[in-house]
Amino acid sequence: MFSILRNVACRRTTFATARRALASTHTPATNPETLDQLANVLKEEGTRQPTPTKPKTFAAGASRDRRREQQLTKWKPFTPNRLLRPHEFTYKTRINGPRKFTRRPAVGPAPNIARYSDIFHQLNIDPLSQAQNPAILREFMSEMGKIYSRNITGLTSKSQRRIGKAIRRAKMMGVIPILSKPPKDAYTTYYKRT
């Protein structure tokens, strides 16, 4: 009887067709009250969406289902006959939690945007020629003397390479400190010394 109900509900047949299907399978001595109860059940089932049939799972689908099952359990299972490295005993690797969002590596601006914002490109100045100018070089360095990347400076790739070379050259010449940012008045103090 439940198989009939399931088939009738999945096919989304009308109420009359469902009643006929029930009446044909049952004997005439069936109680009319039970038929009405079955009809009400069929009416409720007809309004609901039928459960979709499970699609065929290929290798990728099976692994996806396996991953979903693993996420439902709290701990990842140990596989037999497999050597474990020490870091595999940590809490982070053993727990089945949502994966952390990994940030894409920061990349510089697109070439057309970089050409617009790059002052060296606009004024047609070679950044390497500024190797003895600490006031300009300090704008492209962090407090610890590291060279800023293209996503911070906004230079074109050519100017970024040349300014990096200029900073490294200035550090080797002693124009700017190696492990810190040059002071703001470095340009004037440099020329007062010479």
C-alpha positions as CSV (number, residue, x, y, z in Angstrom):
1,M,0.0,0.0,0.0
2,F,2.8,2.4,0.8
3,S,4.4,1.7,-2.5
4,I,1.2,2.7,-4.2
5,L,1.1,5.9,-2.2
6,R,4.8,6.6,-3.0
7,N,4.2,6.0,-6.7
8,V,1.1,8.1,-6.8
9,A,2.7,11.0,-4.9
10,C,5.9,10.9,-7.1
11,R,3.9,11.0,-10.3
12,R,1.9,13.9,-9.1
13,T,-1.3,12.4,-10.2
14,T,-4.6,14.0,-9.5
15,F,-6.8,13.0,-6.6
16,A,-9.3,11.1,-8.7
17,T,-6.5,9.0,-10.3
18,A,-5.1,8.2,-6.8
19,R,-8.5,7.2,-5.5
20,R,-9.0,4.9,-8.5
21,A,-5.6,3.4,-8.0
22,L,-6.4,2.7,-4.4
23,A,-9.9,1.4,-5.1
24,S,-8.6,-1.1,-7.8
25,T,-6.0,-2.6,-5.4
26,H,-8.4,-3.1,-2.5
27,T,-11.3,-5.4,-2.2
28,P,-14.8,-3.9,-2.3
29,A,-15.3,-4.8,1.4
30,T,-12.8,-2.1,2.4
31,N,-14.1,0.4,5.0
32,P,-15.0,3.7,3.4
33,E,-13.5,5.6,6.3
34,T,-10.1,4.2,5.7
35,L,-10.4,5.1,2.0
36,D,-11.1,8.7,3.0
37,Q,-8.2,8.7,5.4
38,L,-6.0,7.4,2.6
39,A,-7.4,10.0,0.3
40,N,-6.4,12.7,2.8
41,V,-2.9,11.3,3.0
42,L,-2.7,11.3,-0.8
43,K,-3.9,14.9,-1.0
44,E,-1.2,16.0,1.5
45,E,1.4,14.0,-0.4
46,G,0.3,15.4,-3.7
47,T,1.0,19.0,-2.5
48,R,4.5,18.2,-1.4
49,Q,7.5,18.0,-3.7
50,P,8.5,14.5,-4.6
51,T,11.9,13.4,-3.2
52,P,14.4,13.6,-6.0
53,T,16.0,10.4,-7.1
54,K,19.7,10.1,-6.2
55,P,21.8,10.6,-9.3
56,K,24.4,8.2,-10.4
57,T,27.6,8.9,-8.5
58,F,30.8,8.7,-10.4
59,A,34.3,8.8,-8.8
60,A,34.1,12.5,-8.1
61,G,30.6,12.3,-6.7
62,A,31.5,9.4,-4.4
63,S,34.4,11.3,-3.0
64,R,32.2,14.4,-2.5
65,D,29.7,12.2,-0.5
66,R,32.5,10.7,1.5
67,R,33.8,14.2,2.3
68,R,30.2,15.2,3.4
69,E,30.0,12.2,5.7
70,Q,33.4,13.0,7.2
71,Q,32.3,16.5,7.9
72,L,29.3,15.2,9.8
73,T,31.6,13.3,12.1
74,K,33.8,15.3,14.5
75,W,37.1,13.5,14.1
76,K,38.9,12.2,11.0
77,P,39.4,8.5,11.1
78,F,42.9,6.9,11.2
79,T,43.5,4.7,8.2
80,P,45.2,1.3,8.9
81,N,48.7,0.5,7.6
82,R,49.6,4.1,7.1
83,L,52.5,5.9,8.7
84,L,51.5,9.1,10.5
85,R,53.7,12.2,10.7
86,P,53.8,14.0,14.1
87,H,51.8,17.0,12.9
88,E,48.9,14.7,12.0
89,F,48.2,14.2,15.7
90,T,47.4,17.9,16.2
91,Y,43.9,19.1,16.9
92,K,43.7,21.1,13.7
93,T,44.5,18.1,11.4
94,R,42.3,15.6,13.3
95,I,39.1,17.7,13.5
96,N,36.6,17.7,10.7
97,G,35.7,21.3,10.5
98,P,35.0,23.8,7.7
99,R,38.1,24.6,5.8
100,K,39.6,28.0,6.4
101,F,39.5,30.5,3.6
102,T,42.9,30.9,2.0
103,R,43.6,34.3,0.8
104,R,44.9,34.7,-2.8
105,P,48.4,36.1,-3.0
106,A,48.3,39.9,-3.3
107,V,49.1,40.9,-6.9
108,G,49.8,44.4,-8.2
109,P,47.4,46.5,-10.2
110,A,46.5,45.9,-13.8
111,P,49.0,47.4,-16.3
112,N,46.7,50.2,-17.5
113,I,46.0,51.2,-13.8
114,A,49.7,50.9,-12.9
115,R,50.7,53.1,-15.8
116,Y,48.3,55.8,-14.6
117,S,49.4,55.8,-11.0
118,D,53.1,55.2,-11.6
119,I,54.9,58.6,-11.3
120,F,58.1,57.3,-12.8
121,H,56.3,56.1,-15.9
122,Q,54.4,59.4,-16.3
123,L,57.5,61.6,-16.0
124,N,59.7,59.1,-17.9
125,I,62.2,58.9,-15.0
126,D,64.3,55.8,-14.4
127,P,63.9,54.7,-10.8
128,L,67.4,53.4,-10.7
129,S,68.7,56.9,-11.2
130,Q,67.2,57.7,-7.8
131,A,69.5,55.3,-5.9
132,Q,71.2,58.2,-4.1
133,N,68.0,60.0,-3.2
134,P,66.8,58.6,0.2
135,A,63.8,60.9,0.4
136,I,62.3,59.2,-2.6
137,L,63.4,55.7,-1.7
138,R,61.9,55.9,1.8
139,E,58.4,56.1,0.3
140,F,58.8,52.5,-1.1
141,M,60.2,51.0,2.2
142,S,58.6,49.7,5.4
143,E,59.8,50.7,8.9
144,M,62.1,47.7,9.0
145,G,63.7,48.5,5.6
146,K,61.8,46.0,3.5
147,I,60.8,46.9,0.0
148,Y,57.0,47.3,-0.4
149,S,55.4,45.0,-3.0
150,R,53.6,46.1,-6.1
151,N,50.1,45.8,-4.6
152,I,51.2,48.6,-2.1
153,T,53.3,50.8,-4.3
154,G,51.0,50.6,-7.4
155,L,54.0,50.8,-9.8
156,T,54.3,49.1,-13.1
157,S,56.3,45.9,-13.0
158,K,59.3,47.5,-14.7
159,S,59.4,50.4,-12.3
160,Q,58.9,48.1,-9.3
161,R,62.0,46.0,-10.4
162,R,64.1,49.2,-10.9
163,I,63.0,50.8,-7.6
164,G,63.9,47.5,-5.8
165,K,67.3,47.5,-7.4
166,A,67.8,51.2,-6.5
167,I,66.9,50.5,-2.8
168,R,69.3,47.5,-2.6
169,R,72.0,49.5,-4.3
170,A,71.5,52.4,-1.9
171,K,71.7,50.1,1.1
172,M,75.0,48.7,-0.2
173,M,76.4,52.1,-0.8
174,G,75.4,53.2,2.7
175,V,73.0,56.0,1.5
176,I,70.1,54.5,3.5
177,P,70.2,52.2,6.6
178,I,69.9,48.5,5.9
179,L,67.4,47.5,8.6
180,S,65.3,50.6,9.0
181,K,63.6,53.3,7.1
182,P,65.6,56.4,6.4
183,P,64.5,59.5,8.4
184,K,62.3,62.1,6.8
185,D,65.1,64.6,6.5
186,A,67.5,62.1,5.1
187,Y,67.8,64.0,1.8
188,T,69.0,67.2,3.4
189,T,71.3,65.4,5.8
190,Y,72.8,63.4,3.0
191,Y,73.7,66.6,1.1
192,K,74.9,68.4,4.2
193,R,77.5,65.7,4.7
194,T,78.9,65.9,1.2
